[in-house]
Amino acid sequence: MERSERFRGRLMAGDKVVLEEIEGLLRSHKRPGGAVGEWTGHFELPEQAENLVIEGNRYRIVLIDGRSGTVSVRIRADDSALRRIVQFHGTGMVRG
């Protein structure tokens, strides 16, 4: 079953916090036989943090509810609002 939800959390590179507060949309799909699933989603990149997140790198998103996932990121411009959007894809814990 695929779930879409708003999330809040932080972006980590190893043990280092890259972004302390991120909010966005998470879609998760549970894999058969476990609590780990596929994650996709996006969040807005704060302007002051543009040099902290590097496209193609792997990061860990830690949600405020304790779930976490390892993701790779892609950065795109949202021309309508002049925002930078980070899209991510990877694996993480999925709610039952």
C-alpha positions as CSV (number, residue, x, y, z in Angstrom):
1,M,0.0,0.0,0.0
2,E,1.3,3.4,-0.9
3,R,1.0,6.3,1.6
4,S,1.4,10.0,1.1
5,E,1.9,12.2,4.1
6,R,3.3,15.5,5.2
7,F,6.5,15.1,7.2
8,R,8.9,17.1,9.4
9,G,12.4,16.1,10.3
10,R,16.1,16.7,9.6
11,L,18.6,15.8,6.9
12,M,21.8,14.1,7.9
13,A,25.1,13.2,6.2
14,G,26.5,10.5,8.4
15,D,26.3,11.8,12.0
16,K,26.3,15.4,10.8
17,V,23.1,17.4,10.7
18,V,22.9,19.1,7.3
19,L,19.5,20.7,7.7
20,E,18.0,20.9,11.2
21,E,14.4,21.4,10.1
22,I,12.8,20.2,6.9
23,E,9.2,19.8,5.9
24,G,7.7,18.2,2.9
25,L,5.7,15.4,1.3
26,L,6.7,11.7,1.7
27,R,5.3,8.8,-0.3
28,S,6.1,5.4,1.0
29,H,5.4,1.9,-0.3
30,K,5.9,-1.0,2.1
31,R,7.8,-4.0,0.8
32,P,6.4,-7.5,1.5
33,G,7.6,-9.1,4.7
34,G,9.0,-6.1,6.6
35,A,8.8,-2.6,7.9
36,V,11.2,-1.2,5.3
37,G,9.9,0.3,2.1
38,E,10.6,2.6,-0.7
39,W,10.5,6.4,-0.1
40,T,10.0,9.2,-2.5
41,G,9.1,12.8,-1.9
42,H,10.3,16.3,-1.8
43,F,11.0,19.3,0.5
44,E,11.9,23.0,-0.1
45,L,15.6,23.9,0.2
46,P,16.0,27.0,2.3
47,E,17.9,29.7,0.3
48,Q,20.7,30.0,3.0
49,A,21.3,26.2,2.7
50,E,21.7,25.9,-1.1
51,N,25.4,24.9,-0.8
52,L,24.8,22.3,1.9
53,V,22.9,19.8,-0.1
54,I,24.6,18.3,-3.1
55,E,22.7,16.6,-5.9
56,G,23.4,12.9,-6.2
57,N,24.7,12.5,-2.7
58,R,23.2,10.1,-0.2
59,Y,21.7,11.4,2.9
60,R,19.5,10.2,5.8
61,I,16.2,11.7,6.6
62,V,15.2,11.4,10.2
63,L,11.5,12.1,10.8
64,I,10.2,13.6,14.1
65,D,8.2,10.3,14.8
66,G,11.5,8.3,14.8
67,R,11.4,6.8,11.4
68,S,14.4,7.3,9.2
69,G,15.5,6.5,5.6
70,T,18.5,6.6,3.4
71,V,17.9,8.7,0.3
72,S,19.6,10.1,-2.8
73,V,18.6,13.6,-3.8
74,R,17.9,15.7,-6.9
75,I,17.6,19.4,-6.8
76,R,15.3,21.3,-9.2
77,A,14.1,24.8,-9.6
78,D,10.4,25.7,-9.1
79,D,10.0,28.6,-11.5
80,S,6.6,29.6,-10.3
81,A,7.9,30.7,-6.9
82,L,11.6,30.8,-7.5
83,R,12.1,28.0,-4.9
84,R,14.6,25.2,-4.9
85,I,13.0,21.8,-4.4
86,V,14.9,18.7,-3.2
87,Q,13.4,15.5,-4.6
88,F,14.5,12.3,-2.9
89,H,14.2,8.5,-3.4
90,G,15.5,5.7,-1.2
91,T,14.5,3.2,1.5
92,G,13.2,3.7,5.0
93,M,10.9,2.6,7.8
94,V,7.3,2.6,6.8
95,R,4.3,2.9,9.0
96,G,2.2,-0.3,9.3
